[in-house]
């Protein structure tokens, strides 16, 4: 029953974490094993027991290291136990002192422990007690500042259990019919302040999947590590503490094999229909995002983000509008400070009226010029996605331009990163890793980074499909030229064994197509 509830929660979180493309669906989701949850709960549970236990002990009148308790002195059972502990510590200290060593710290620690135990024995021998409950002597401790602090720490430990469980439920490895995604959430305030990092590998790029249970407890309780290996260097996904890793391994490899089989059959069938029988090729139209401007009257300042050019199937992203405000803060600060200066100078009569007007005009011109510069700088920084390339443009107003471009075929990984604050405000960084000297393309501070990743994935899959069709077309063209060469050399033999000469061949266009 609990397992079914956890599975349902994992699927719901996976569905909210991914922006699925057209015809993409989630096939399987696995999360961390419950033993991982127990290991993460050890510290919060110890905090509850420690702080809560001390607070309760003090609330009922308990004290620590209490002298003059009126209890009998001498060697009681507890002091005898302390004496035995002291003998063992002393034996270790003597052995370490005789043996010697370069590091004196272990000997010092043992010596300090010996002295502490001797002090406790002497303290209890003279009537003192380490723990002592006397409500009359320790009255009013239940809600004193120390106990309030302990209660607060207990409450924090209690609430941290909820955060640990929520964070444990929000780490999953997701398998779709297009990719494998590792969704890693670091939760501060659930649904409000979360840091989300995603890694993914396309199904077509997966080379191998390793499911390892390296210890006997992992083998007995069926949990371990899943490593999804890809063709690129450093692009593997490693998911530790996974539930039933062998099942996830089996499902991923089954989907890899199924995708390869279907894609091969579909590509060959489409190619034969279009190239041999002159059927029109199927036209797959990209699903471009629809993003009308939120404030049309501000379109001169804030263009749509993303900006879509349907005729070119091109998408342009810019930074989140908050970073335009950040850029406009200095000119507005200058305007505010300048206005204060104008008011003070005018009230003190330091400048005559005409010069004061000149000062105001100068401040306004400087403010407008600076603001226009920041606006143009914001608009000129673009991240462009075309059907064949990704382009990163950083351009200064009326000045130099840094333009980087890479083919979609060079993409090896696409991921996004958000912090606690950026996740709340709705922006993040999209990192596109490419092979060769292209390196990383970082789309900084773009709005809705998950949507950006999903759109790049769609364009990548479409590009790969077209590229594979181009390869198959080259292969078919090679076979066509081979067939023509056979005709020129009179190598084609009919079923009756007689050679068909080239001049006996009819044009392909006039031949009747064979019936099925």
C-alpha positions as CSV (number, residue, x, y, z in Angstrom):
1,X,0.0,0.0,0.0
2,X,2.7,2.5,1.0
3,X,4.7,1.5,-2.1
4,X,1.8,2.3,-4.4
5,X,1.3,5.7,-2.7
6,X,5.1,6.5,-3.2
7,X,4.9,5.4,-6.8
8,X,1.9,7.7,-7.5
9,X,3.7,10.6,-5.8
10,X,6.9,10.0,-7.9
11,X,4.9,10.0,-11.1
12,X,3.1,13.2,-10.1
13,X,6.3,14.9,-9.4
14,X,7.9,13.6,-12.6
15,X,5.0,14.9,-14.6
16,X,5.3,18.4,-13.0
17,X,9.1,18.4,-13.4
18,X,9.1,17.7,-17.2
19,X,7.6,19.6,-20.0
20,X,6.8,16.7,-22.3
21,X,7.1,17.2,-26.1
22,X,4.4,16.1,-28.5
23,X,4.0,12.3,-28.5
24,X,6.4,12.0,-25.5
25,X,5.2,10.1,-22.5
26,X,6.6,9.0,-19.1
27,X,7.2,5.2,-19.1
28,X,8.7,4.6,-15.7
29,X,9.9,6.5,-12.7
30,X,12.1,5.3,-9.8
31,X,13.2,7.1,-6.7
32,X,15.4,6.7,-3.7
33,X,15.1,3.6,-1.5
34,X,13.5,3.9,1.9
35,X,16.8,3.0,3.5
36,X,18.2,6.3,2.1
37,X,15.3,8.1,3.8
38,X,16.1,6.4,7.1
39,X,19.8,7.4,6.9
40,X,18.8,11.0,6.2
41,X,16.4,11.0,9.2
42,X,19.0,10.0,11.7
43,X,20.2,13.5,12.4
44,X,16.7,15.1,12.8
45,X,15.6,12.2,15.0
46,X,18.7,12.5,17.2
47,X,18.0,16.3,17.4
48,X,14.5,15.6,18.6
49,X,15.6,13.1,21.2
50,X,18.5,15.2,22.5
51,X,17.0,18.6,22.6
52,X,13.5,17.4,23.5
53,X,14.8,15.0,26.2
54,X,16.9,17.8,27.9
55,X,13.9,20.2,27.7
56,X,11.6,17.6,29.3
57,X,14.2,16.6,31.9
58,X,14.6,20.3,33.0
59,X,10.8,20.9,32.9
60,X,10.3,18.2,35.6
61,X,13.0,19.8,37.8
62,X,16.1,18.1,36.6
63,X,19.6,19.5,37.0
64,X,23.1,18.7,36.0
65,X,26.3,18.4,38.1
66,X,24.4,19.1,41.3
67,X,26.5,19.2,44.6
68,X,25.3,18.8,48.2
69,X,22.4,16.5,47.2
70,X,22.4,14.7,50.6
71,X,22.8,11.4,48.9
72,X,25.2,8.8,50.4
73,X,28.8,9.3,49.4
74,X,31.4,6.7,48.5
75,X,31.8,4.1,45.8
76,X,28.3,3.2,44.7
77,X,27.6,1.1,41.6
78,X,27.9,4.0,39.2
79,X,31.2,5.1,40.6
80,X,32.5,1.6,40.3
81,X,31.5,1.6,36.6
82,X,33.3,5.0,36.2
83,X,36.4,3.5,37.9
84,X,36.4,0.6,35.4
85,X,36.1,3.1,32.5
86,X,39.0,5.0,34.0
87,X,41.1,1.9,34.2
88,X,40.5,1.1,30.5
89,X,41.3,4.7,29.4
90,X,44.4,4.7,31.6
91,X,45.5,1.4,30.0
92,X,45.1,2.8,26.5
93,X,47.0,6.0,27.4
94,X,49.9,4.0,28.9
95,X,50.1,1.8,25.8
96,X,50.1,4.8,23.5
97,X,52.7,6.6,25.7
98,X,55.0,3.5,25.6
99,X,54.6,3.0,21.9
100,X,55.2,6.6,21.1
101,X,54.3,8.3,17.8
102,X,54.7,11.4,15.7
103,X,51.2,12.7,16.4
104,X,50.7,13.7,20.1
105,X,47.0,14.6,19.8
106,X,45.6,11.1,20.5
107,X,47.6,10.9,23.7
108,X,46.4,14.3,24.8
109,X,42.8,13.4,24.1
110,X,43.1,10.2,26.2
111,X,44.8,12.1,29.0
112,X,42.0,14.7,29.0
113,X,39.4,11.9,29.1
114,X,41.2,10.2,32.0
115,X,41.2,13.5,34.0
116,X,37.5,14.1,33.2
117,X,36.5,10.6,34.5
118,X,38.6,11.1,37.6
119,X,36.9,14.4,38.3
120,X,33.5,12.8,37.9
121,X,34.5,10.0,40.3
122,X,35.7,12.6,42.9
123,X,32.6,14.7,42.4
124,X,30.2,11.8,43.0
125,X,32.3,10.4,45.9
126,X,31.8,13.7,47.7
127,X,28.0,13.6,47.3
128,X,27.5,15.3,43.9
129,X,25.3,14.0,41.2
130,X,25.6,14.3,37.4
131,X,21.8,14.1,37.0
132,X,19.5,15.1,39.8
133,X,15.8,15.8,39.9
134,X,14.5,18.2,42.6
135,X,11.4,20.2,41.6
136,X,11.8,22.3,44.7
137,X,15.3,23.4,44.0
138,X,14.9,23.7,40.2
139,X,11.5,25.4,40.1
140,X,10.4,27.4,37.0
141,X,12.7,25.8,34.5
142,X,9.9,24.6,32.2
143,X,9.7,28.0,30.3
144,X,13.0,29.7,31.1
145,X,15.1,31.1,28.2
146,X,17.2,27.9,28.0
147,X,14.2,25.6,27.8
148,X,12.5,27.8,25.2
149,X,15.7,27.6,23.1
150,X,15.7,23.8,23.5
151,X,12.0,23.6,22.6
152,X,12.7,25.7,19.5
153,X,15.6,23.4,18.5
154,X,13.3,20.4,19.0
155,X,10.6,22.1,16.8
156,X,13.2,22.8,14.1
157,X,14.3,19.2,14.1
158,X,10.7,18.1,13.9
159,X,10.0,20.2,10.9
160,X,13.2,19.2,9.2
161,X,11.8,15.6,9.1
162,X,9.1,16.9,6.8
163,X,11.6,18.7,4.6
164,X,13.8,15.6,4.4
165,X,10.9,13.4,3.4
166,X,9.7,15.9,0.8
167,X,13.3,16.2,-0.6
168,X,13.6,12.4,-0.7
169,X,10.3,12.2,-2.7
170,X,11.5,14.8,-5.2
171,X,14.6,13.0,-6.4
172,X,13.8,10.6,-9.2
173,X,15.1,9.0,-12.4
174,X,12.6,9.4,-15.2
175,X,12.3,7.3,-18.3
176,X,10.3,8.6,-21.3
177,X,10.1,7.3,-24.8
178,X,12.7,10.0,-25.8
179,X,15.1,10.4,-22.9
180,X,16.3,9.5,-19.4
181,X,16.1,12.4,-17.0
182,X,17.7,12.7,-13.5
183,X,15.6,15.3,-11.6
184,X,17.4,16.5,-8.5
185,X,15.6,18.9,-6.1
186,X,17.1,20.6,-3.1
187,X,14.2,21.8,-1.1
188,X,14.2,24.8,1.3
189,X,10.5,25.7,1.4
190,X,8.4,23.2,-0.6
191,X,6.8,24.6,-3.8
192,X,8.3,28.0,-3.0
193,X,12.1,27.9,-2.6
194,X,13.6,24.9,-4.4
195,X,16.8,24.4,-6.3
196,X,16.3,22.1,-9.2
197,X,19.0,20.6,-11.4
198,X,18.2,18.2,-14.3
199,X,20.5,16.0,-16.3
200,X,19.3,14.1,-19.3
201,X,20.4,11.7,-22.0
202,X,18.5,11.1,-25.2
203,X,17.5,7.5,-25.8
204,X,19.4,7.4,-29.1
205,X,22.7,8.3,-27.3
206,X,22.5,5.6,-24.6
207,X,25.3,3.1,-24.9
208,X,24.9,1.0,-21.8
209,X,23.1,0.9,-18.4
210,X,24.7,-0.5,-15.3
211,X,22.7,-1.5,-12.2
212,X,25.0,-2.2,-9.3
213,X,24.3,-3.6,-5.8
214,X,27.7,-3.6,-4.2
215,X,26.9,-4.6,-0.6
216,X,24.9,-7.4,1.0
217,X,22.3,-5.0,2.4
218,X,21.9,-3.5,-1.1
219,X,21.4,-7.0,-2.5
220,X,19.0,-8.1,0.2
221,X,16.8,-4.9,0.2
222,X,17.1,-4.5,-3.6
223,X,18.6,-1.0,-3.9
224,X,21.8,0.3,-5.5
225,X,23.3,2.6,-8.1
226,X,22.1,3.1,-11.7
227,X,24.6,4.5,-14.2
228,X,23.3,5.5,-17.6
229,X,26.3,5.7,-20.0
230,X,26.3,7.8,-23.2
231,X,28.6,8.3,-26.1
232,X,29.9,11.7,-24.8
233,X,32.7,12.1,-22.3
234,X,31.5,13.1,-18.8
235,X,27.9,12.9,-19.9
236,X,26.8,9.8,-17.8
237,X,24.0,9.9,-15.3
238,X,24.6,8.3,-11.9
239,X,21.7,7.8,-9.6
240,X,22.6,6.5,-6.1
241,X,20.3,4.6,-3.7
242,X,17.7,3.7,-6.4
243,X,14.9,1.4,-5.7
244,X,15.0,-1.8,-7.7
245,X,17.8,-0.7,-10.1
246,X,17.7,-3.9,-12.2
247,X,14.1,-3.1,-13.2
248,X,15.0,0.4,-14.3
249,X,18.0,-1.0,-16.2
250,X,15.7,-3.5,-18.0
251,X,13.2,-0.9,-19.0
252,X,15.8,1.6,-20.3
253,X,17.5,-1.0,-22.4
254,X,14.1,-2.3,-23.7
255,X,13.2,1.2,-24.8
256,X,16.6,1.8,-26.4
257,X,16.2,-1.4,-28.5
258,X,12.6,-0.6,-29.3
259,X,13.4,2.9,-30.4
260,X,16.2,1.7,-32.7
261,X,14.0,-0.9,-34.3
262,X,11.0,1.4,-34.8
263,X,13.2,4.2,-36.1
264,X,15.0,2.0,-38.5
265,X,11.8,0.5,-39.9
266,X,10.0,3.8,-40.2
267,X,12.9,5.6,-41.8
268,X,13.4,2.8,-44.4
269,X,9.7,2.6,-45.2
270,X,9.4,6.4,-45.6
271,X,12.5,6.6,-47.7
272,X,11.3,3.8,-50.1
273,X,7.9,5.5,-50.5
274,X,9.4,8.9,-51.2
275,X,12.4,8.1,-53.3
276,X,11.2,5.0,-55.2
277,X,7.5,5.5,-55.6
278,X,7.6,9.3,-55.6
279,X,5.2,9.7,-52.7
280,X,5.3,13.2,-51.1
281,X,7.3,13.1,-47.9
282,X,5.4,13.6,-44.6
283,X,5.7,17.1,-43.3
284,X,6.2,17.4,-39.6
285,X,5.5,20.8,-38.4
286,X,7.2,22.0,-35.2
287,X,5.1,23.1,-32.3
288,X,6.2,26.6,-31.8
289,X,5.4,28.3,-28.5
290,X,2.7,30.9,-28.4
291,X,3.7,33.8,-26.3
292,X,1.7,37.0,-26.8
293,X,3.2,40.0,-25.1
294,X,1.9,40.5,-21.6
295,X,1.9,44.3,-21.9
296,X,1.5,45.2,-25.6
297,X,2.0,48.9,-24.9
298,X,5.5,48.1,-23.5
299,X,6.6,46.0,-26.6
300,X,9.1,48.7,-27.5
301,X,10.8,48.1,-24.2
302,X,10.0,44.5,-23.5
303,X,9.8,42.3,-26.6
304,X,8.0,38.9,-26.2
305,X,10.2,36.4,-24.4
306,X,10.5,34.1,-26.2
307,X,10.2,35.9,-29.5
308,X,8.9,33.5,-32.2
309,X,9.5,33.9,-35.9
310,X,7.1,31.3,-37.5
311,X,8.3,31.7,-41.1
312,X,11.8,30.8,-40.1
313,X,10.9,28.4,-37.3
314,X,13.2,30.4,-35.1
315,X,12.9,31.2,-31.4
316,X,14.7,34.0,-29.6
317,X,15.1,34.2,-25.9
318,X,16.4,37.1,-23.8
319,X,17.1,37.4,-20.1
320,X,14.2,37.8,-17.6
321,X,12.7,41.2,-17.4
322,X,14.0,41.5,-13.8
323,X,17.5,41.9,-15.2
324,X,16.4,44.9,-17.3
325,X,15.2,46.4,-14.0
326,X,18.5,45.6,-12.5
327,X,20.3,47.4,-15.3
328,X,18.0,50.4,-14.9
329,X,18.7,50.7,-11.2
330,X,22.0,52.8,-11.6
331,X,20.4,55.5,-13.9
332,X,17.4,55.8,-11.6
333,X,19.7,56.1,-8.6
334,X,21.6,58.8,-10.5
335,X,18.3,60.6,-11.3
336,X,17.2,60.4,-7.6
337,X,20.6,61.7,-6.3
338,X,20.7,64.4,-9.0
339,X,17.2,65.5,-8.0
340,X,18.2,65.8,-4.4
341,X,21.2,67.8,-5.4
342,X,19.1,70.2,-7.5
343,X,16.6,70.7,-4.6
344,X,19.4,71.4,-2.1
345,X,21.3,73.7,-4.5
346,X,18.1,75.6,-5.4
347,X,17.0,75.9,-1.7
348,X,20.4,77.2,-0.6
349,X,20.6,79.6,-3.6
350,X,24.0,78.4,-4.7
351,X,23.1,78.6,-8.5
352,X,21.0,81.2,-10.3
353,X,17.9,80.1,-12.1
354,X,19.3,79.6,-15.6
355,X,22.2,77.5,-14.4
356,X,19.8,75.5,-12.3
357,X,17.8,74.8,-15.4
358,X,20.9,73.8,-17.3
359,X,21.8,71.4,-14.4
360,X,18.3,69.8,-14.5
361,X,18.5,69.3,-18.3
362,X,21.9,67.8,-18.1
363,X,20.8,65.3,-15.4
364,X,17.7,64.4,-17.5
365,X,19.8,63.9,-20.7
366,X,22.3,61.7,-18.8
367,X,19.5,59.7,-17.3
368,X,17.8,59.1,-20.6
369,X,21.0,58.3,-22.4
370,X,22.1,55.8,-19.7
371,X,18.6,54.2,-19.6
372,X,18.6,53.9,-23.4
373,X,22.0,52.2,-23.3
374,X,20.8,49.7,-20.7
375,X,17.6,48.9,-22.6
376,X,19.5,48.4,-25.9
377,X,22.1,46.3,-24.1
378,X,19.2,44.1,-22.7
379,X,17.6,43.7,-26.1
380,X,20.9,42.9,-27.9
381,X,21.8,39.9,-25.8
382,X,19.9,37.0,-27.4
383,X,19.8,33.2,-27.3
384,X,18.6,31.9,-30.7
385,X,17.3,28.5,-31.7
386,X,17.0,27.7,-35.4
387,X,16.1,24.4,-37.1
388,X,19.9,23.7,-37.5
389,X,21.8,25.8,-35.0
390,X,21.9,27.4,-31.6
391,X,23.3,30.9,-31.4
392,X,24.5,33.0,-28.4
393,X,24.8,36.7,-29.1
394,X,26.2,39.2,-26.7
395,X,26.4,42.7,-28.2
396,X,27.1,46.1,-26.8
397,X,25.0,49.0,-28.0
398,X,26.6,50.4,-31.2
399,X,29.7,48.4,-30.5
400,X,31.4,45.0,-30.5
401,X,29.5,41.7,-30.8
402,X,30.4,38.3,-29.5
403,X,28.6,35.7,-31.6
404,X,28.9,31.9,-31.0
405,X,27.1,29.2,-33.0
406,X,27.0,25.5,-33.0
407,X,25.1,22.9,-35.0
408,X,22.2,21.1,-33.2
409,X,24.0,17.8,-34.2
410,X,26.9,18.8,-31.9
411,X,24.7,19.0,-28.8
412,X,25.6,16.3,-26.2
413,X,23.5,17.4,-23.3
414,X,20.9,20.0,-22.3
415,X,20.2,20.8,-18.6
416,X,19.0,23.7,-16.5
417,X,19.8,25.0,-13.1
418,X,17.8,27.1,-10.7
419,X,18.5,28.5,-7.2
420,X,16.1,29.0,-4.4
421,X,15.4,32.6,-5.4
422,X,15.4,32.1,-9.2
423,X,13.0,29.2,-9.0
424,X,10.6,31.4,-7.0
425,X,10.9,34.2,-9.5
426,X,10.6,32.0,-12.6
427,X,14.0,32.1,-14.3
428,X,17.2,30.0,-14.5
429,X,20.2,29.0,-16.5
430,X,20.1,26.6,-19.4
431,X,23.4,24.8,-20.1
432,X,23.9,23.3,-23.6
433,X,27.0,21.1,-23.9
434,X,28.4,20.6,-27.3
435,X,31.1,18.3,-28.7
436,X,34.4,19.6,-30.1
437,X,35.7,23.1,-29.4
438,X,32.3,24.6,-29.0
439,X,32.2,23.9,-25.3
440,X,29.2,25.0,-23.3
441,X,26.5,27.5,-24.2
442,X,24.9,29.0,-21.1
443,X,21.6,30.7,-21.6
444,X,21.8,32.9,-18.5
445,X,18.7,34.0,-16.6
446,X,16.1,32.9,-19.2
447,X,12.5,32.7,-18.1
448,X,10.9,29.3,-17.7
449,X,14.1,27.3,-18.2
450,X,12.3,24.0,-18.3
451,X,10.3,25.2,-21.4
452,X,13.6,26.2,-23.0
453,X,15.1,22.8,-22.4
454,X,12.0,21.1,-23.8
455,X,12.1,23.3,-27.0
456,X,15.8,22.5,-27.6
457,X,15.0,18.8,-27.2
458,X,12.3,19.0,-29.8
459,X,14.6,20.8,-32.3
460,X,17.4,18.3,-31.5
461,X,15.2,15.3,-32.2
462,X,13.9,16.8,-35.4
463,X,17.4,17.6,-36.6
464,X,18.6,14.1,-35.8
465,X,15.7,12.6,-37.7
466,X,16.4,14.8,-40.8
467,X,20.1,14.0,-40.5
468,X,19.4,10.2,-40.4
469,X,17.0,10.6,-43.4
470,X,19.8,12.3,-45.3
471,X,22.2,9.4,-44.6
472,X,19.6,6.9,-45.7
473,X,19.0,9.0,-48.8
474,X,22.7,8.9,-49.6
475,X,22.7,5.1,-49.2
476,X,19.7,4.8,-51.5
477,X,21.4,7.1,-54.1
478,X,24.5,4.8,-53.9
479,X,22.3,1.8,-54.6
480,X,20.7,3.6,-57.5
481,X,24.0,4.3,-59.1
482,X,25.0,0.7,-58.5
483,X,21.9,-0.5,-60.2
484,X,22.7,1.8,-63.2
485,X,26.2,0.4,-63.3
486,X,24.8,-3.1,-63.4
487,X,22.6,-2.1,-66.4
488,X,25.6,-0.6,-68.2
489,X,27.6,-3.8,-67.7
490,X,24.6,-6.1,-68.6
491,X,24.7,-7.8,-65.2
492,X,20.9,-7.9,-64.5
493,X,19.5,-11.4,-65.0
494,X,15.8,-12.1,-65.3
495,X,14.1,-15.1,-63.7
496,X,14.6,-17.2,-67.0
497,X,18.4,-16.7,-66.9
498,X,18.7,-14.6,-70.1
499,X,20.6,-11.3,-69.9
500,X,18.6,-8.1,-70.3
501,X,20.6,-5.7,-72.3
502,X,20.6,-2.0,-71.5
503,X,18.8,-1.0,-74.7
504,X,16.0,-3.4,-73.9
505,X,15.2,-1.6,-70.6
506,X,12.2,0.6,-70.6
507,X,12.2,4.0,-68.9
508,X,11.3,3.6,-65.2
509,X,8.6,6.2,-65.6
510,X,6.7,4.0,-68.2
511,X,7.0,0.8,-66.4
512,X,4.0,-0.6,-64.6
513,X,4.5,-0.9,-60.9
514,X,4.3,-4.6,-59.8
515,X,1.3,-5.5,-57.9
516,X,1.6,-6.6,-54.3
